[in-house]
Every structure is written in C-alpha cells, then in structure tokens.
Amino acid sequence: MKKVAMFGLGFVGLPLALSFSIRGCEVTGVDIDEELVKQLNQGHSHHLEVYEGRSLVEILQEQLAAGRFHAVSDGSTAMQECDNIIVTVGIPVEGNQHDMKPLIEVCRTVGQGLKKGDLVLIRSTVIPGTTRDIILPILEEESGLKAGSDFYLAYSSERIAEGRAFHEFEHMPAALAGLNEECSQRAFNLMSIVTKAPIMQASSMEVVETSKVMENISRDVNIAMSNEFTRFCKNIGIDIFEVIETANTHQRVNLLTPGPGVGGYCLPNALYYLLPKAQELDVGLPLLQTARQVNDEMPRYVADLVLRNLPVPPSQARIAALGLAMKDYSNDDRMSPALAVIAALEKAGCEVRAYDPAVPNQYPFKFSRLEEAVKGAHGIVLLTRQHELDEIDLNLLKGLMATDGKPFIVDTKNQYNPELVRQHGFQLERL
Ligand SMILES: NC(=O)c1ccc[n+]([C@@H]2O[C@H](COP(=O)([O-])OP(=O)(O)OC[C@H]3O[C@@H](n4cnc5c(N)ncnc54)[C@H](O)[C@@H]3O)[C@@H](O)[C@H]2O)c1
C-alpha cells in the first residue's frame, strides 16, 4: 500500500492520481487552485475520462468515499503523509516564451518537505535537461538532502491523450530514467502499479525528456505536412482526406489528419521547449519552426474559407462555429485553433456564435444550445467533432438560418455527407 502525493490535478494529474487510488494506493492530490480542490473533494469534475465503463466523476466519488483519495491545496501536508511524490505541473508557454515559474514553485514546495527515502518522479513535459539542471538543485537546496542517496529522483514522460487517460496510463508503453540505477528501480516499482505495458528504462533522464519533446513535435510536423497538402489538394480539386486514406494503405506511411490548426498544451508548446536549448547549443531547427508556422496559419486559412462563402459583407454576416475544443471529442480548449478561427472571423467583422457541449469555459460568443448558435447564421463552420455534432439535423438547422443568401457549411473535419448536405440546400466547403 503506497502513499502517493500527486502535485498538479489537471488533465494528467487527476486521472493519474485516481489510477493509483483504484489500485489501492493512498493518494493525496495537491493543487494550488483552491476552487478546484474544493470541487474535487465534493466529487465534482468536468473531466470526460472514462475507465471500464465508469466516468471519472463516478471513480472520484468512489475513491473519496473509500478514503483513498483526497485533494489539498497545501503541499506541505501531502509531503508529510507521502513518500512517493509525482509532479505533473507543466511549463506553460505564453507568446512563444516558456514560463518555468509553476514548475520551480512546485519543486520548492516538494524540496521543503522532502524526507530521507522519498521518491520524486517528474512526469511533466520539460525542456531537455530540466530534471538534472533545474529540479535537482532546487530539491537538494530546499531539503539539505542528497539526490540519488538520501532521496530518489527520476523522470518519466507522460504520453496519454485526453479522453483515453485511464486506459493509456495502463496500456501505453512508458519510458523512464532515474538519476542512478536505484532511482530508476524505485520509479519503475511505483509506475508498475498502474502501467502494465512495457516500461523502457533509458540510459539518462535527458534521453526520456528529449524523446518526449520529439514525440510531440513529430506529430506537429506530420500534421503540418497534411495541412500543407490540404491546400495543394484543394487547388487541384481532390479530397485531402481521401488522399491520406489512400496514402496510409502503404504500410510504412502514417499521415495524420489535417484540420483548422494544432492546439492544446502539448503539441504547439513542444517547439518552444526545444528552441531555448537549441539556441544555447547553437543548433538550428528550421524544419520544426516551419511546421509550427504552417499549423499556426491554418486558422486564418479556415477563416478565409468561411469568408469567401459569405452571401453578405462580413459586417452583416453571422457565423455559427461548432466545436471549440482543441481536438475532437475533448473538453480542453487551451490554445484551441477553433478560438483562433473565431478571432479571425470577428476581426473580419463577422458576428460569431459558437457552440460546444463539452467545453466548460465561457466566452461572450458561446451559447449553451446548438439552436441558439445557429439561429440567424449565414453559415456554419465545423471546427471540432463532438458526439452531439457528429450527426446534425440539417432540416432543423436550415430552418433556423438566415434567408438572405444560400446557407453554407464549412466542414473542416469532412464529417458530413456531401450529398446529404447539398440535398438539404446548403453550399458545402470542405478542407
Ligand atoms: N494534457 C495532456 O493530454 C498531456 C499529455 C501528456 C503530457 N502532458 C504534460 O503533463 C503536464 C500537465 O499537463 P496538464 O494538461 O495536466 O496541465 P493542467 O494545466 O491541466 O494541470 C496542471 C495543474 O497544476 C496546478 N498547479 C500549478 N502550479 C502548482 C503548484 N505549485 N502546486 C500544485 N499544483 C500546481 C494547476 O492549478 C493545474 O491544475 C504538462 O507538462 C503537459 O505538457 C499533458
């Protein structure tokens, strides 16, 4: 029966904390967001994760009742209670600049409460070198203890996709490295409680840190290529989704799907974790920077697709934007390209009314019912898939829309059946 302190109770930390508690560990979750802590202790969460047919909220309530999970905002109590400390607090990026403050702050708290024999396992995505060069000195300075002998330090990247977290903590192969062999072993033993897939032990923490950033950037670059091909295919009049489906029948090709951009906390940030280190080492990253730029330009491209279908000037146009999450079936709208598309449309003068049944964040342009968002709109732009949006009642929606001009749908997901859409009197624009 291990005692685990989970620092950071966000998209990664909360389901990871519950993954340990459902397997019998006593878990104290720590988050500086006091409102979040209160909500969690009352059994509330907006997370959409599911495990073996049960929602995260059901699991949370069960674990609270069993006394195996509780949340606190004061990290020092958790440090007194637990000897396995997992950190999932990340490095935000604002205006292409990373911010180390949250991670440094959490490491100070952990360092101040560190006891002999404790394990500190970092699972955040970090700039290569962070665990050894930044975290280790803070932990040693704050605790007066020696890493590798008095306490154990290891890094293991977190690879889950939101919405599949419980399953992937268990079944996704993991990579891990400790400061020394003992550190690796301690971390391996802890992770093995949840992870049943192979846990690869790499030769250094820097290998795992760099591999994680590379994994994220590889997806960013792959999507950038699909996005670039999107423009090419559109101009020669073929369907990019069909091209990708065809290309992917080649057994050594795995192209990802294009879309209105690449969002979320992980993929767009990865380049900005690598750039400072690359600059320090005087290494250029031209391919990766170009890929980022290609993906950053997609919201503008999608906004232009909408604008060119408008039957009225932008200042008289109303657009219904469906889906705000940063990716399909997610409730996470951090750095969502959908928000960038909306900003571009508003900048062009359009009125935008958005709808996303999964995203909890509120915006002045967000409506709580699909019908409200679509009412009086000249066009609909589908930006993110959500189950409720997968099949829309075209008859009903068309009846609600503006009548000055032919209504249109810009389908950035190639979700809707073109025949059906056209039969219902819509003009259709796909990626
Ligand atoms: N979201 C994903 O799908 C995903 C997948 C793999 C890896 N990651 C990585 O995992 C890390 C966490 O990502 P996330 O999406 O869970 O972030 P998140 O923003 O959802 O959660 C981070 C939490 O940390 C809390 N926090 C900030 N400072 C703190 C402190 N000093 N003490 C305690 N809590 C503090 C915040 O209040 C927040 O609730 C990041 O490094 C991210 O890159 C995320």
The ligand as an SDF file (V2000), in Angstrom:
LIG
                    3D

 44 48  0  0  0  0  0  0  0  0999 V2000
   -2.9540   17.2000  -21.2340 N   0  0  0  0  0  0  0  0  0  0  0  0
   -2.3790   16.1940  -21.8500 C   0  0  0  0  0  0  0  0  0  0  0  0
   -3.0120   15.4860  -22.6510 O   0  0  0  0  0  0  0  0  0  0  0  0
   -0.9490   15.8250  -21.5730 C   0  0  0  0  0  0  0  0  0  0  0  0
   -0.4460   14.6420  -22.1030 C   0  0  0  0  0  0  0  0  0  0  0  0
    0.8660   14.2880  -21.8560 C   0  0  0  0  0  0  0  0  0  0  0  0
    1.6700   15.1440  -21.0980 C   0  0  0  0  0  0  0  0  0  0  0  0
    1.1700   16.3060  -20.6020 N   0  0  0  0  0  0  0  0  0  0  0  0
    2.0430   17.1430  -19.7850 C   0  0  0  0  0  0  0  0  0  0  0  0
    1.6520   16.9460  -18.4210 O   0  0  0  0  0  0  0  0  0  0  0  0
    1.8120   18.1610  -17.6860 C   0  0  0  0  0  0  0  0  0  0  0  0
    0.4830   18.5640  -17.0820 C   0  0  0  0  0  0  0  0  0  0  0  0
   -0.4350   18.8240  -18.1260 O   0  0  0  0  0  0  0  0  0  0  0  0
   -1.9710   19.0430  -17.8230 P   0  0  0  0  0  0  0  0  0  0  0  0
   -2.6570   19.0640  -19.1390 O   0  0  0  0  0  0  0  0  0  0  0  0
   -2.4220   18.0860  -16.7640 O   0  0  0  0  0  0  0  0  0  0  0  0
   -1.9510   20.5390  -17.1980 O   0  0  0  0  0  0  0  0  0  0  0  0
   -3.1120   21.2330  -16.3830 P   0  0  0  0  0  0  0  0  0  0  0  0
   -2.9060   22.6910  -16.5640 O   0  0  0  0  0  0  0  0  0  0  0  0
   -4.4150   20.6220  -16.7240 O   0  0  0  0  0  0  0  0  0  0  0  0
   -2.7860   20.8480  -14.8740 O   0  0  0  0  0  0  0  0  0  0  0  0
   -1.7460   21.3900  -14.1450 C   0  0  0  0  0  0  0  0  0  0  0  0
   -2.2720   21.6580  -12.7450 C   0  0  0  0  0  0  0  0  0  0  0  0
   -1.1620   22.0670  -11.9470 O   0  0  0  0  0  0  0  0  0  0  0  0
   -1.6520   23.0060  -10.9920 C   0  0  0  0  0  0  0  0  0  0  0  0
   -0.5230   23.7330  -10.4120 N   0  0  0  0  0  0  0  0  0  0  0  0
    0.1650   24.7830  -10.9150 C   0  0  0  0  0  0  0  0  0  0  0  0
    1.1390   25.1360  -10.0500 N   0  0  0  0  0  0  0  0  0  0  0  0
    1.0560   24.3000   -8.9980 C   0  0  0  0  0  0  0  0  0  0  0  0
    1.7860   24.1740   -7.7810 C   0  0  0  0  0  0  0  0  0  0  0  0
    2.7860   24.9920   -7.4740 N   0  0  0  0  0  0  0  0  0  0  0  0
    1.4240   23.2000   -6.9210 N   0  0  0  0  0  0  0  0  0  0  0  0
    0.4010   22.3600   -7.2210 C   0  0  0  0  0  0  0  0  0  0  0  0
   -0.3170   22.4390   -8.3370 N   0  0  0  0  0  0  0  0  0  0  0  0
    0.0060   23.4040   -9.2090 C   0  0  0  0  0  0  0  0  0  0  0  0
   -2.6110   23.8570  -11.8010 C   0  0  0  0  0  0  0  0  0  0  0  0
   -3.5150   24.5550  -10.9540 O   0  0  0  0  0  0  0  0  0  0  0  0
   -3.2920   22.8050  -12.6790 C   0  0  0  0  0  0  0  0  0  0  0  0
   -4.4920   22.3220  -12.0970 O   0  0  0  0  0  0  0  0  0  0  0  0
    2.3720   19.1770  -18.6810 C   0  0  0  0  0  0  0  0  0  0  0  0
    3.7720   19.1560  -18.5960 O   0  0  0  0  0  0  0  0  0  0  0  0
    1.9240   18.6430  -20.0120 C   0  0  0  0  0  0  0  0  0  0  0  0
    2.7630   19.0780  -21.0620 O   0  0  0  0  0  0  0  0  0  0  0  0
   -0.1300   16.6610  -20.8080 C   0  0  0  0  0  0  0  0  0  0  0  0
  1  2  1  0
  2  3  2  0
  2  4  1  0
  4  5  1  0
  4 44  2  0
  5  6  2  0
  6  7  1  0
  7  8  2  0
  8  9  1  0
  8 44  1  0
  9 10  1  0
  9 42  1  0
 10 11  1  0
 11 12  1  0
 11 40  1  0
 12 13  1  0
 13 14  1  0
 14 15  2  0
 14 16  1  0
 14 17  1  0
 17 18  1  0
 18 19  2  0
 18 20  1  0
 18 21  1  0
 21 22  1  0
 22 23  1  0
 23 24  1  0
 23 38  1  0
 24 25  1  0
 25 26  1  0
 25 36  1  0
 26 27  1  0
 26 35  1  0
 27 28  2  0
 28 29  1  0
 29 30  1  0
 29 35  2  0
 30 31  1  0
 30 32  2  0
 32 33  1  0
 33 34  2  0
 34 35  1  0
 36 37  1  0
 36 38  1  0
 38 39  1  0
 40 41  1  0
 40 42  1  0
 42 43  1  0
M  CHG  2   8   1  16  -1
M  END
$$$$
